């Protein structure tokens, strides 16, 4: 308990000293950080295809006007399973059982909401 009180006392004295040392004070506060909202995405015509190789399904998405990566990404759901988030325009599902399958492809924005016109449902068969 005593060590904690000493630490809190030390920290309460050190923080104002550091703030003054880097030029911050009540008269000269640190600049506020502003997060800039991204520009609305212009998706346009896009395509999604599935290529089956053995027990693998390779999903390829082409999205003119939107770069799939950290900000805009894919939500993929195979046969109504939980969504997989992908930050690359190609994703491989492995170990798929033979039969007909449904894949929902969604292009999502930074807030994970689908972009307007950014949903497709594909069907394919593994033999």
N, C-alpha and C positions, 0 to 999 in steps of 0.2 A: 504494500500500500504506500509506504514511504517513497519507494522508488518511482511510483507512478506520479505522486504529487511533485516530486523534484523534476520529473520529465515535463509535466504540464507547465510548471513554473518556468522552466528553461525555454520551452517552446513558445510560451506567451511573450517572453522577453525577446526571443530571437526573431520571430516573424516581423515585428515592426522594424527592427534594425535592418533586416534583409530588404524589406519593402523600400525603405529610404535609400538603401545602398544601390538599388536598381532604378532609382528615380521615381518611385511611386509615393504619393502622399495623398492626403485628402484634397490638396490644392492641385495635384497633378496625378490623377488616378490612371491606372493601367488602362490601355485601350480595350474596348469590348471586342470580343471575337464575334463576328457575324458569319453564320453559315449561309452560303448562297444556295438558293434552290436551283435544282437542275432545270434546264430548258425542257419543255414538254417534248416527248419523243414523237417524231414523225415516222411511223412505222412503214406505211405504204404496203405494197404487195410483198408477201413473204411466203416461204415454202418450208415444208417439213416432210422428210422422207424417212422410211425405215428400210434398212437392208438387213436381211436375215442371212447369217452364216452359221450353220450348225445350230447350237443352242444359244447363239448370241443375236441380239437385235441392236443394230447400230443406227442411232437417230442422228440425222443431219438437218440442221436448220439454217436457212439463209434469210437474213433480216436486213434488207437495204434500209439505210437511214438510222439504224440502231445497232450499236456494237454490243454484243453479248460479252459480259465480263463481270466486274464487281458491281456496277450500278444496275445495269439492265441484265437480267439473267433468265434462265428457263426454269419453269416448274414442270416436272415430268411425273406422270402418274400412270403406271402400268397396271391394267386390270383393277382399277379402283384401289390400289395399294396406297400407302402414305406417299406424299409428294417428295420427290427428290429435287433438290435445287442444284442446277448446273451453271457454272460460269464460263462454259465453253460451248460453241455452237454444235459440237459433236459429243454424243454420250453413248456408251455401250452398256446394255443390259446383258448380264451373263447368267447362264444356268436356267434358261427359260424352258419350261416343259413344252412338249409338243402340243399343238392345238392352235385354235384361233385366239387372238389377243387384241385388246384395245389399249391404245396409248393416247393419253390426253397431253397435249403440248401447250403450254401457256408462256407467253413472253411477259415477264413481270418487271415492274419498275422498282425503284429503291424502297418503296413502301410495301412491296410484295403484292400490290394490286395488279391485275391484268391490264395491259395496255389495251386501248380501244382497238378492236379487231385482232387482238393477239391471242386467240384461242383456236386450236384445231384438234380434232379427234381423228386418229389414224387407226386402221385395222390392218393386221398382218397375221400370217400363219407360220408357225414353226413345225416342220415335218420330222 
